């Protein structure tokens, strides 16, 4: 992240009075998936490049693209599908770089209660998705590819609260394998339960994950 932001402000000095202030809206809450951003900020990597970066927590109620469009942030993180939709509507968003080489989006489930070996096994299951999020795009692409009608699965709107999954109201819950997947998996293990993950990439659904974004005005 530090390397990506630096060229945009190559003329900045490193003295405190010459610091350039920018706001960087993350896609999700502070957790393992954004450890690099937090580490860079805490260890002064940005400051060494003449940048005073406000690293702002993301989440289901936050939209980096909208904040950039409104001028509330100069940089942010968004999934590729979000960027494509925004640009198709005339948004001045530009992708600077990719944060993940592989998309960490998967669905966690209890293998003792639900046998999910292929996409068709989702028929009749309650599947959690974040409407408007990249997991909705991925899931609908998966259903379409395997000829599964949307009314053959029960798509359940989810947010940050995992209670519906813990209470078994939802069979498959969307997670980033390197973040929420660890948290929920640990909770299941403590309760004496097992966890498994359905990876859409293994079924041929390969979407680019998080991208660092800015606006056309910023890069000019």
HUZIBEL-V953870 format. One line per field, one symbol per residue. ss: DSSP state (h for helix, s for strand, l for the rest). Layout:
BEGIN
ss: ???
END
This chain:
BEGIN
ss: lhhhhhhhhllllllhhhlssssssllllllhhhhhhhhhhhllhhhhllsssssslllllllhhhhhhhllllssssshhhhhhhhhllllssssssllllllssssslllllllllhhhhlllssssllllhhhhhhhhhhhhllllhhhlsssslllllhhhhlllllssssslllhhhhhhhhhhhlllllssslhhhhllllllsssssshhhhl
END
